[in-house]
Amino acid sequence: MDMEDLKKKFWVYLILTIPIIILSPMMGMEMLFQITFPGSYWIILVIGTILYFYRGQSFFNGAKTGLKIENLQ
């Protein structure tokens, strides 16, 4: 990976993480900028899933390659 790719991914992670922080309940703490509404948990779920698969893509590709090598031997 080159540095430009990492910078792009950083900004994507940051932009997708901010709504999760704002919409998530912080373990019982009342925060001034917390927003909740019906369905906000579904938005957190969708954004979190996108982040998981977007970030895990390199790990998944590495695991797939590793499993192919193991199966060939």
C-alpha positions as CSV (number, residue, x, y, z in Angstrom):
1,M,0.0,0.0,0.0
2,D,1.2,3.5,-0.7
3,M,0.7,6.5,1.5
4,E,-2.0,8.1,-0.7
5,D,-4.1,5.0,-0.3
6,L,-3.7,5.0,3.4
7,K,-4.6,8.7,3.6
8,K,-7.8,8.0,1.5
9,K,-8.8,5.1,3.8
10,F,-8.1,7.2,6.9
11,W,-10.5,9.9,5.8
12,V,-13.2,7.3,4.9
13,Y,-12.8,5.7,8.3
14,L,-13.0,9.1,10.0
15,I,-16.1,10.2,8.1
16,L,-17.9,6.9,8.8
17,T,-16.8,6.8,12.5
18,I,-18.1,10.2,13.5
19,P,-21.8,9.3,13.0
20,I,-21.3,6.1,15.0
21,I,-19.8,8.1,17.9
22,I,-22.6,10.7,17.8
23,L,-25.4,8.1,17.5
24,S,-24.0,5.5,19.9
25,P,-24.9,5.5,23.6
26,M,-21.7,5.8,25.6
27,M,-22.3,3.2,28.2
28,G,-24.8,5.2,30.3
29,M,-22.9,8.5,30.0
30,E,-25.0,11.5,29.0
31,M,-23.2,13.5,26.3
32,L,-24.2,16.9,25.0
33,F,-23.9,15.9,21.4
34,Q,-25.5,12.5,21.5
35,I,-28.5,12.0,19.1
36,T,-30.9,9.2,19.2
37,F,-34.1,8.6,17.3
38,P,-36.1,5.5,16.3
39,G,-34.0,3.5,13.9
40,S,-30.7,5.1,14.9
41,Y,-29.4,1.6,16.0
42,W,-29.9,0.3,12.5
43,I,-27.9,3.2,11.1
44,I,-25.1,2.3,13.5
45,L,-25.3,-1.3,12.4
46,V,-25.1,-0.5,8.7
47,I,-22.2,2.0,9.1
48,G,-20.3,-0.4,11.4
49,T,-20.8,-3.3,8.9
50,I,-19.5,-1.1,6.1
51,L,-16.4,-0.1,8.2
52,Y,-15.8,-3.8,9.2
53,F,-15.8,-5.1,5.6
54,Y,-14.0,-2.0,4.1
55,R,-11.2,-2.2,6.7
56,G,-11.1,-6.0,6.8
57,Q,-10.8,-6.3,3.0
58,S,-7.0,-6.6,3.2
59,F,-7.1,-9.2,6.0
60,F,-9.7,-11.2,4.1
61,N,-7.6,-11.2,0.9
62,G,-4.5,-12.2,2.9
63,A,-6.4,-15.1,4.6
64,K,-7.8,-16.2,1.2
65,T,-4.3,-16.3,-0.3
66,G,-3.0,-18.1,2.8
67,L,-5.7,-20.8,2.6
68,K,-5.0,-21.3,-1.1
69,I,-1.3,-21.9,-0.4
70,E,-2.2,-24.3,2.4
71,N,-4.5,-26.3,0.2
72,L,-1.9,-26.6,-2.6
73,Q,0.6,-28.2,-0.3
